């Protein structure tokens, strides 16, 4: 009575159990694995991504690894996002934060006019609080939801932020007041709820950089606020008034590489 076989597999009852008859190119007990990944050589917890066109596969490397089979160990302080990348950082100090006064700053550069840079929030459903930063048509967009409804997006359209130039951004939330500094200039200042109904950013201690987990499309998760993942670099991330930057390489993520070089 349940659809247990994935990828259009056909369920066949056998005594007190079942088996799945899998169509090409799927295999496994419930047709969950591509035949191209059944004998993959991906290392260090990398994910095997089947390529149905080339009848092959590629490896999505965890943070700290690169190469065709994720066999080259790397380190970085600047995270390079390829457009199919993300970092999920869990704030260890979240329980001690005063969420009425949130601030985050970082340096970024991008080679495209669209892309999600940062999403502070659980990103599980539309009711979750969040603070989001990204690019739309080459211009800066900041969106905040402190509860119940999303504020009107704050857009700074005087300067195009594409392409390949480094920019420094700081977003400071003081209850319902939002200030955005770009390259140390105040470019956006808005009171998003003068009624003060919601004054804290309950982001769950979760920060996404560059995108979301593999398979989760940015335009769907953000309900169209942003259209795609970041192609670019991020470094020097500071939460609240912490004295040290976040070590991005120690978070969860895939397909993020060393951006400390010139390229």
Steps between C-alpha positions, in 0.01 A plus 500: 500500500802731505722618220825350622680457168666818380563624144190327357600158630228234513420346839457121507360323809705203619365298794505747793728746322552662162755562230541776244534450125714794394499668158825608342722661617405429866593227742495427875240355736255782428648628170671781687843473334609572145683215330767755412566553871486134607880466476603863535844613615393811695697534824471677838118500530462655154164459327475317170300700246385286202531644151221343296618667178864389511413166669746584774520690830674784678596545865369783718781560747456579867676805642878458507523273195525549124588307188311264272452247779536748788843360582693829527498656846471879499466785749370852449394817674321627186217273385452465124147408386451335162123548464415151627650569843389584851625533855274439800645650818358430847562788739638348823413817695139525383355424842679800651420752226273800553288451188358852521838629385637285219790595279701323232781619276698338220703561185371362172565504130296349219526439127124502437218749547280254691579298809423429864782610731360438848184359655482516880214272598377140504359517144258219583167673439363844415435588865865480604674827588785593269740767384609458139758675283562454130510651155214562259582654162844583632365708789498431871182357654438452873183332628393452862222301665470547876177305520164458324584695186795586277595867484523683170845412358765768548676562170806715437501562124743790463800278432536167323692256717590269215765395411810372679553802725521449874233668711461525878147483639361536851136452598392616847154423642401708802157355580294608196761744367722370218823670394710381206855621443670435166873566482460689830230737367145488637292411193174372651314598818145387571264440789319193373231495772435825691236313705779289656293181488805284440844624604729195502662299220448141609722348234556170679877538503521397134680695229505391135765645270476483120195276485321211667548125525552316173167443327333803663456773242554857613201643314268246666640522854498882491157519329654690209685760706827374349539299183821301530802398702809717528782483250773688681690524827433578867746573779540675837154415636427646845180440697376752756802663665716189514873563508582221253379420151313178428712208384287407202706191417389336827130522415282268288507546124573368154679619187672790678864552413807707577437862399818644650679504162476761224256310276 
